[in-house]
Amino acid sequence: MASVHNVHVPTMFSVLVVEDNVAVRAAIARALDRRGCSVTTATNGLEGVEAVRARGFDVVITDLNMPERGGLWLWEHALRLRPELKGRFVLISSDNRPGGQGMGLFLESEHFFVKPFSLDGLLHQVETIARRTSSGPDAADRDGMLPQVPGEV
């Protein structure tokens, strides 16, 4: 009689990457994909809101400054649609001291990376957020580890 063994397969983290720069968006998406994440991409805040409207995400990575609405606009509108996203945003920017309306509120609960940034650092942040905020029936199946890769974006 053959025996059946249950093999633990971690559930992927779902990540939305919203970035207008093609190379940066592709590098982040590729690195996340290599680690088994389910990645959705958008080129601006409007597309990002539509993605959030369509489904939930464990983490949202967004650029601050983009045409057709930037990262803060996306954050504000995404939280209206899905309040559970609070604390799951990573804002990336080439400006290390961004100002503007809403930035103080964003920094109280969210995460911020300055370009150029380490892909390893970003992936570690994604892993930390996804592990901390994951909930639901499959959350216990997540192993919470993303393999390391060198690189900078």
Phi and psi restraints in degrees (value plus and minus 20) as a CYANA .aco file:
   2 ALA   PHI    -100.0   -60.0
   2 ALA   PSI     124.0   164.0
   3 SER   PHI    -123.4   -83.4
   3 SER   PSI     128.9   168.9
   4 VAL   PHI    -128.3   -88.3
   4 VAL   PSI     110.2   150.2
   5 HIS   PHI    -130.0   -90.0
   5 HIS   PSI     114.2   154.2
   6 ASN   PHI    -101.2   -61.2
   6 ASN   PSI     103.7   143.7
   7 VAL   PHI    -121.0   -81.0
   7 VAL   PSI     109.0   149.0
   8 HIS   PHI     -96.7   -56.7
   8 HIS   PSI      96.5   136.5
   9 VAL   PHI    -137.7   -97.7
   9 VAL   PSI      97.0   137.0
  10 PRO   PHI     -86.2   -46.2
  10 PRO   PSI     124.1   164.1
  11 THR   PHI     -97.8   -57.8
  11 THR   PSI     119.6   159.6
  12 MET   PHI     -89.9   -49.9
  12 MET   PSI     128.6   168.6
  13 PHE   PHI    -100.8   -60.8
  13 PHE   PSI     122.7   162.7
  14 SER   PHI    -120.5   -80.5
  14 SER   PSI     107.1   147.1
  15 VAL   PHI    -149.9  -109.9
  15 VAL   PSI     111.7   151.7
  16 LEU   PHI    -120.7   -80.7
  16 LEU   PSI     105.8   145.8
  17 VAL   PHI    -132.4   -92.4
  17 VAL   PSI      96.1   136.1
  18 VAL   PHI    -136.2   -96.2
  18 VAL   PSI      87.9   127.9
  19 GLU   PHI    -173.8  -133.8
  19 GLU   PSI     110.3   150.3
  20 ASP   PHI    -101.2   -61.2
  20 ASP   PSI     -42.1    -2.1
  21 ASN   PHI     -99.4   -59.4
  21 ASN   PSI      97.2   137.2
  22 VAL   PHI     -77.6   -37.6
  22 VAL   PSI     -66.0   -26.0
  23 ALA   PHI     -86.0   -46.0
  23 ALA   PSI     -63.8   -23.8
  24 VAL   PHI     -86.1   -46.1
  24 VAL   PSI     -66.2   -26.2
  25 ARG   PHI     -78.1   -38.1
  25 ARG   PSI     -66.0   -26.0
  26 ALA   PHI     -85.3   -45.3
  26 ALA   PSI     -60.4   -20.4
  27 ALA   PHI     -84.8   -44.8
  27 ALA   PSI     -64.2   -24.2
  28 ILE   PHI     -85.9   -45.9
  28 ILE   PSI     -66.8   -26.8
  29 ALA   PHI     -81.7   -41.7
  29 ALA   PSI     -62.8   -22.8
  30 ARG   PHI     -83.2   -43.2
  30 ARG   PSI     -63.9   -23.9
  31 ALA   PHI     -83.9   -43.9
  31 ALA   PSI     -61.6   -21.6
  32 LEU   PHI     -87.4   -47.4
  32 LEU   PSI     -62.2   -22.2
  33 ASP   PHI     -80.8   -40.8
  33 ASP   PSI     -61.3   -21.3
  34 ARG   PHI     -82.2   -42.2
  34 ARG   PSI     -44.1    -4.1
  35 ARG   PHI    -115.3   -75.3
  35 ARG   PSI     -10.9    29.1
  36 GLY   PHI      67.1   107.1
  36 GLY   PSI      -8.5    31.5
  37 CYS   PHI     -99.8   -59.8
  37 CYS   PSI     130.0   170.0
  38 SER   PHI    -107.7   -67.7
  38 SER   PSI      95.2   135.2
  39 VAL   PHI    -133.4   -93.4
  39 VAL   PSI     110.6   150.6
  40 THR   PHI    -136.9   -96.9
  40 THR   PSI     118.0   158.0
  41 THR   PHI    -139.2   -99.2
  41 THR   PSI     134.1   174.1
  42 ALA   PHI    -165.2  -125.2
  42 ALA   PSI     134.4   174.4
  43 THR   PHI    -120.1   -80.1
  43 THR   PSI     -26.5    13.5
  44 ASN   PHI    -182.5  -142.5
  44 ASN   PSI     155.4   195.4
  45 GLY   PHI     -82.8   -42.8
  45 GLY   PSI     -55.8   -15.8
  46 LEU   PHI     -83.4   -43.4
  46 LEU   PSI     -65.7   -25.7
  47 GLU   PHI     -84.5   -44.5
  47 GLU   PSI     -56.6   -16.6
  48 GLY   PHI     -81.7   -41.7
  48 GLY   PSI     -63.3   -23.3
  49 VAL   PHI     -83.1   -43.1
  49 VAL   PSI     -60.2   -20.2
  50 GLU   PHI     -83.1   -43.1
  50 GLU   PSI     -58.5   -18.5
  51 ALA   PHI     -85.1   -45.1
  51 ALA   PSI     -62.6   -22.6
  52 VAL   PHI     -85.8   -45.8
  52 VAL   PSI     -57.3   -17.3
  53 ARG   PHI     -83.6   -43.6
  53 ARG   PSI     -55.7   -15.7
  54 ALA   PHI     -97.5   -57.5
  54 ALA   PSI     -50.6   -10.6
  55 ARG   PHI    -182.4  -142.4
  55 ARG   PSI     147.2   187.2
  56 GLY   PHI    -109.6   -69.6
  56 GLY   PSI     137.4   177.4
  57 PHE   PHI    -154.7  -114.7
  57 PHE   PSI     130.9   170.9
  58 ASP   PHI     -96.1   -56.1
  58 ASP   PSI     -56.7   -16.7
  59 VAL   PHI    -165.4  -125.4
  59 VAL   PSI     124.5   164.5
  60 VAL   PHI    -141.3  -101.3
  60 VAL   PSI     101.6   141.6
  61 ILE   PHI    -125.2   -85.2
  61 ILE   PSI     105.1   145.1
  62 THR   PHI    -160.3  -120.3
  62 THR   PSI     124.3   164.3
  63 ASP   PHI     -94.3   -54.3
  63 ASP   PSI     130.3   170.3
  64 LEU   PHI     -94.2   -54.2
  64 LEU   PSI     -72.0   -32.0
  65 ASN   PHI    -126.9   -86.9
  65 ASN   PSI      94.9   134.9
  66 MET   PHI    -164.2  -124.2
  66 MET   PSI     132.7   172.7
  67 PRO   PHI     -88.6   -48.6
  67 PRO   PSI     138.8   178.8
  68 GLU   PHI      38.4    78.4
  68 GLU   PSI      28.7    68.7
  69 ARG   PHI      64.3   104.3
  69 ARG   PSI     111.8   151.8
  70 GLY   PHI    -117.8   -77.8
  70 GLY   PSI    -189.0  -149.0
  71 GLY   PHI     -84.3   -44.3
  71 GLY   PSI     -59.1   -19.1
  72 LEU   PHI     -87.7   -47.7
  72 LEU   PSI     -59.9   -19.9
  73 TRP   PHI     -81.2   -41.2
  73 TRP   PSI     -65.1   -25.1
  74 LEU   PHI     -79.8   -39.8
  74 LEU   PSI     -65.9   -25.9
  75 TRP   PHI     -77.8   -37.8
  75 TRP   PSI     -69.8   -29.8
  76 GLU   PHI     -80.6   -40.6
  76 GLU   PSI     -64.7   -24.7
  77 HIS   PHI     -94.9   -54.9
  77 HIS   PSI     -55.6   -15.6
  78 ALA   PHI     -85.4   -45.4
  78 ALA   PSI     -58.4   -18.4
  79 LEU   PHI     -88.2   -48.2
  79 LEU   PSI     -49.3    -9.3
  80 ARG   PHI     -87.0   -47.0
  80 ARG   PSI     -58.5   -18.5
  81 LEU   PHI     -96.6   -56.6
  81 LEU   PSI     -60.6   -20.6
  82 ARG   PHI    -159.4  -119.4
  82 ARG   PSI      65.4   105.4
  83 PRO   PHI     -76.7   -36.7
  83 PRO   PSI     -44.9    -4.9
  84 GLU   PHI     -86.1   -46.1
  84 GLU   PSI     -30.3     9.7
  85 LEU   PHI     -97.5   -57.5
  85 LEU   PSI     -28.1    11.9
  86 LYS   PHI     -79.2   -39.2
  86 LYS   PSI     109.5   149.5
  87 GLY   PHI      67.9   107.9
  87 GLY   PSI     -20.1    19.9
  88 ARG   PHI    -130.1   -90.1
  88 ARG   PSI     -10.6    29.4
  89 PHE   PHI    -117.7   -77.7
  89 PHE   PSI     119.8   159.8
  90 VAL   PHI    -141.4  -101.4
  90 VAL   PSI      96.7   136.7
  91 LEU   PHI    -116.6   -76.6
  91 LEU   PSI     111.6   151.6
  92 ILE   PHI    -137.3   -97.3
  92 ILE   PSI     120.9   160.9
  93 SER   PHI    -174.8  -134.8
  93 SER   PSI     132.3   172.3
  94 SER   PHI    -104.1   -64.1
  94 SER   PSI     -29.8    10.2
  95 ASP   PHI    -116.3   -76.3
  95 ASP   PSI      97.4   137.4
  96 ASN   PHI    -100.8   -60.8
  96 ASN   PSI     -24.8    15.2
  97 ARG   PHI    -155.9  -115.9
  97 ARG   PSI      41.4    81.4
  98 PRO   PHI     -86.2   -46.2
  98 PRO   PSI     121.5   161.5
  99 GLY   PHI    -135.5   -95.5
  99 GLY   PSI    -170.4  -130.4
 100 GLY   PHI      78.6   118.6
 100 GLY   PSI     138.4   178.4
 101 GLN   PHI     -81.8   -41.8
 101 GLN   PSI     111.1   151.1
 102 GLY   PHI      74.0   114.0
 102 GLY   PSI     -36.6     3.4
 103 MET   PHI     -84.7   -44.7
 103 MET   PSI     -59.6   -19.6
 104 GLY   PHI     -80.9   -40.9
 104 GLY   PSI     -64.1   -24.1
 105 LEU   PHI     -83.5   -43.5
 105 LEU   PSI     -60.8   -20.8
 106 PHE   PHI     -79.3   -39.3
 106 PHE   PSI     -67.9   -27.9
 107 LEU   PHI     -88.1   -48.1
 107 LEU   PSI     -38.3     1.7
 108 GLU   PHI     -87.9   -47.9
 108 GLU   PSI     -52.0   -12.0
 109 SER   PHI    -144.6  -104.6
 109 SER   PSI     -29.8    10.2
 110 GLU   PHI    -136.3   -96.3
 110 GLU   PSI    -187.8  -147.8
 111 HIS   PHI    -147.2  -107.2
 111 HIS   PSI     130.9   170.9
 112 PHE   PHI    -158.3  -118.3
 112 PHE   PSI     112.0   152.0
 113 PHE   PHI    -146.0  -106.0
 113 PHE   PSI     119.9   159.9
 114 VAL   PHI    -121.5   -81.5
 114 VAL   PSI     113.6   153.6
 115 LYS   PHI     -96.6   -56.6
 115 LYS   PSI     121.9   161.9
 116 PRO   PHI     -94.1   -54.1
 116 PRO   PSI     126.8   166.8
 117 PHE   PHI    -148.9  -108.9
 117 PHE   PSI     140.7   180.7
 118 SER   PHI     -99.0   -59.0
 118 SER   PSI     109.6   149.6
 119 LEU   PHI     -80.8   -40.8
 119 LEU   PSI     -58.8   -18.8
 120 ASP   PHI     -79.6   -39.6
 120 ASP   PSI     -63.0   -23.0
 121 GLY   PHI     -83.8   -43.8
 121 GLY   PSI     -62.8   -22.8
 122 LEU   PHI     -84.4   -44.4
 122 LEU   PSI     -64.7   -24.7
 123 LEU   PHI     -85.0   -45.0
 123 LEU   PSI     -56.4   -16.4
 124 HIS   PHI     -83.5   -43.5
 124 HIS   PSI     -61.7   -21.7
 125 GLN   PHI     -83.9   -43.9
 125 GLN   PSI     -63.1   -23.1
 126 VAL   PHI     -79.2   -39.2
 126 VAL   PSI     -66.4   -26.4
 127 GLU   PHI     -80.2   -40.2
 127 GLU   PSI     -65.3   -25.3
 128 THR   PHI     -81.9   -41.9
 128 THR   PSI     -66.0   -26.0
 129 ILE   PHI     -84.6   -44.6
 129 ILE   PSI     -68.4   -28.4
 130 ALA   PHI     -82.3   -42.3
 130 ALA   PSI     -61.1   -21.1
 131 ARG   PHI     -86.9   -46.9
 131 ARG   PSI     -61.6   -21.6
 132 ARG   PHI     -91.2   -51.2
 132 ARG   PSI     -56.3   -16.3
 133 THR   PHI    -123.7   -83.7
 133 THR   PSI     -24.3    15.7
 134 SER   PHI     -87.0   -47.0
 134 SER   PSI     117.6   157.6
 135 SER   PHI    -166.6  -126.6
 135 SER   PSI     154.7   194.7
 136 GLY   PHI      85.0   125.0
 136 GLY   PSI     157.3   197.3
 137 PRO   PHI     -85.5   -45.5
 137 PRO   PSI     -46.1    -6.1
 138 ASP   PHI    -118.4   -78.4
 138 ASP   PSI     -17.4    22.6
 139 ALA   PHI     -81.1   -41.1
 139 ALA   PSI     -55.8   -15.8
 140 ALA   PHI     -88.4   -48.4
 140 ALA   PSI     -39.2     0.8
 141 ASP   PHI    -104.2   -64.2
 141 ASP   PSI     -27.2    12.8
 142 ARG   PHI     -99.9   -59.9
 142 ARG   PSI     113.5   153.5
 143 ASP   PHI    -107.6   -67.6
 143 ASP   PSI     -35.0     5.0
 144 GLY   PHI      50.8    90.8
 144 GLY   PSI      -4.3    35.7
 145 MET   PHI    -141.2  -101.2
 145 MET   PSI     109.9   149.9
 146 LEU   PHI    -128.7   -88.7
 146 LEU   PSI     109.5   149.5
 147 PRO   PHI     -79.2   -39.2
 147 PRO   PSI     131.9   171.9
 148 GLN   PHI    -101.5   -61.5
 148 GLN   PSI     122.9   162.9
 149 VAL   PHI    -164.4  -124.4
 149 VAL   PSI     122.4   162.4
 150 PRO   PHI     -97.0   -57.0
 150 PRO   PSI     138.1   178.1
 151 GLY   PHI     129.2   169.2
 151 GLY   PSI     140.4   180.4
 152 GLU   PHI    -160.6  -120.6
 152 GLU   PSI     123.3   163.3
